Amino acid sequence: MKTHIECEVAGEVATILLSPPEGKPATLDTDVLNELEQAIQQVRAQQSRIVLLRSTSERFFCVGANINVLKETNAATIVPWVMQGHRVLNMLEDLPMPVVAVVEGYAMGGGLELAMACDLIFSSDSGRFSQSEASLGFIPGWGGTRRFARRIGVSKAKYYFYSGQMIEAKQAADIGLIDFVGDKDALTNELNDFTVSVLGNNKNAMSQFKTILNQQEQVARDENATVEACRSISCLQDADAKQRLSDFLNKKKTI
């Protein structure tokens, strides 16, 4: 019982679906990242004009690493985990066509990092966002330290990471974390209108525009991967972080 990645293509529109077990949130592990990588390669090969990334769950977009990853996280496993996440999310960010994260429900931790690797984030008014790693003694490990601050500014990124505060969709739009918010019907209409606009524009021009913008960030992005990996090791060596993770895993056993 785990999350899987599905890829659906209708004409020039591709949809990458996070498909968790019924009633459960989408979570991430090595196998899910491998499936996501395959889906990214598929939409690139098929030269789709626009990609939508969404979950089959209406309650959760994605809540980050699953329980098995957390159980196995230690100084030996954290660097490969961080670097795999960076590699796959960078592949998503580097797709030559527009990529839109469609969020309903919770996008937390690595799930928010996944959404922020997309060009745009459209949310229903049920969207809830949090870069919540500090509660377990971690830092964002998949570019979240950079992408979070790039979207909302350094001081706001510090505020929301330090506090771990959950950000409701309207507030997320107000601070620039997401690019659209509305009720379910409004979200559907916005997605349809935006897709029609994209399909009506020149594919090469959009690809070149995106490439220019992304290349301006790539040196910082590559350096950020190494920094997050090193700092993640430091987090795991902290006694309080070890206790927080142990308490969290023991709590999960009793639920």
Sequence and secondary structure as in RCSB ss.txt:
>XXXX:A:sequence
MKTHIECEVAGEVATILLSPPEGKPATLDTDVLNELEQAIQQVRAQQSRIVLLRSTSERFFCVGANINVLKETNA
ATIVPWVMQGHRVLNMLEDLPMPVVAVVEGYAMGGGLELAMACDLIFSSDSGRFSQSEASLGFIPGWGGTRRFAR
RIGVSKAKYYFYSGQMIEAKQAADIGLIDFVGDKDALTNELNDFTVSVLGNNKNAMSQFKTILNQQEQVARDENA
TVEACRSISCLQDADAKQRLSDFLNKKKTI
>XXXX:A:secstr
   EEEEEEETTEEEEEEE STTS   B HHHHHHHHHHHHHHHHTT SEEEEEES SSEEE SB HHHHHH ST
TTHHHHHHHHHHHHHHHHT SS EEEEE SEEETHHHHHHHTSSEEEEETT EEE  GGGGT    SSHHHHHHH
HH HHHHHHHHHH   EEHHHHHHTTS SEEE HHHHHHHHHHHHHHHHTS HHHHHHHHHHHHHTTHHHHHHHH
HHHHHHHHHHHT HHHHHHHHHHHHHHHH 
